[in-house]
Amino acid sequence: MASEGESISQLLPPSLNLPPHLSAHKYFLVCTLTVAAWDALVLSPRTWRLFYKPGWSSLKALFHVIRVWVLVEFIIVGKY
């Protein structure tokens, strides 16, 4: 327990004592990557069937572009 003069941030190891915006950013990244991974696992079979189905509407093309863009975006965000 922290004594009266100590704050929680003084008790944390340096690797966890981050400014609030960085902590929130890392928490958000972990949560969204978890959801994105689950989404990819669940939707992968359907995505492949849709990809090879004849005919390309604008919605189908947009779906595939967004699937690739989300992956690229999270790789870039996760690296920095």
C-alpha positions in Angstrom: 0.0 0.0 0.0 1.2 3.5 -0.7 1.9 5.7 2.3 0.3 9.1 2.6 3.1 11.0 0.8 3.6 8.4 -2.0 1.6 8.3 -5.2 0.9 5.2 -7.2 3.3 6.4 -10.0 6.2 6.4 -7.6 5.5 2.7 -6.8 5.5 1.6 -10.4 8.7 0.3 -12.1 10.1 2.6 -14.7 8.8 0.4 -17.6 5.2 0.9 -16.4 5.4 4.5 -15.2 4.3 6.0 -18.5 2.5 9.3 -19.2 -1.3 8.7 -19.3 -1.6 9.2 -23.1 1.0 6.5 -23.7 -0.7 4.0 -21.4 -4.1 4.6 -23.0 -2.5 4.3 -26.4 -1.0 0.9 -25.6 -4.2 -0.3 -24.0 -6.2 0.8 -27.1 -3.6 -0.9 -29.4 -3.8 -4.2 -27.5 -7.6 -4.2 -27.4 -8.0 -3.3 -31.1 -5.4 -5.8 -32.2 -7.2 -8.5 -30.2 -10.5 -7.6 -31.9 -8.8 -7.4 -35.3 -7.2 -10.8 -34.9 -10.5 -12.4 -33.8 -12.2 -10.7 -36.8 -9.6 -12.0 -39.2 -9.9 -15.5 -37.9 -13.7 -15.5 -38.0 -14.0 -13.8 -41.4 -11.1 -15.4 -43.3 -13.1 -18.3 -44.8 -15.9 -16.0 -45.8 -13.5 -13.4 -47.2 -11.8 -16.0 -49.4 -15.2 -17.3 -50.7 -16.3 -13.7 -51.4 -13.0 -12.9 -53.1 -13.4 -15.8 -55.6 -17.1 -15.2 -56.2 -17.8 -13.8 -59.7 -18.6 -10.1 -60.0 -17.1 -7.2 -58.2 -19.4 -4.5 -56.8 -18.1 -1.4 -55.3 -19.0 -2.7 -51.8 -17.1 -5.9 -52.4 -14.0 -4.0 -53.5 -14.3 -1.6 -50.6 -14.5 -4.5 -48.2 -11.3 -6.0 -49.4 -9.4 -2.7 -49.5 -10.5 -2.0 -45.9 -9.4 -5.5 -44.8 -5.9 -4.9 -46.1 -5.7 -1.3 -44.9 -6.6 -2.2 -41.3 -3.8 -4.7 -41.2 -1.2 -2.3 -42.6 -2.4 0.5 -40.3 -2.0 -1.6 -37.2 1.4 -2.8 -38.2 2.5 0.8 -38.6 0.9 2.0 -35.4 2.2 -1.0 -33.5 5.8 -0.3 -34.6 5.8 3.3 -33.5 
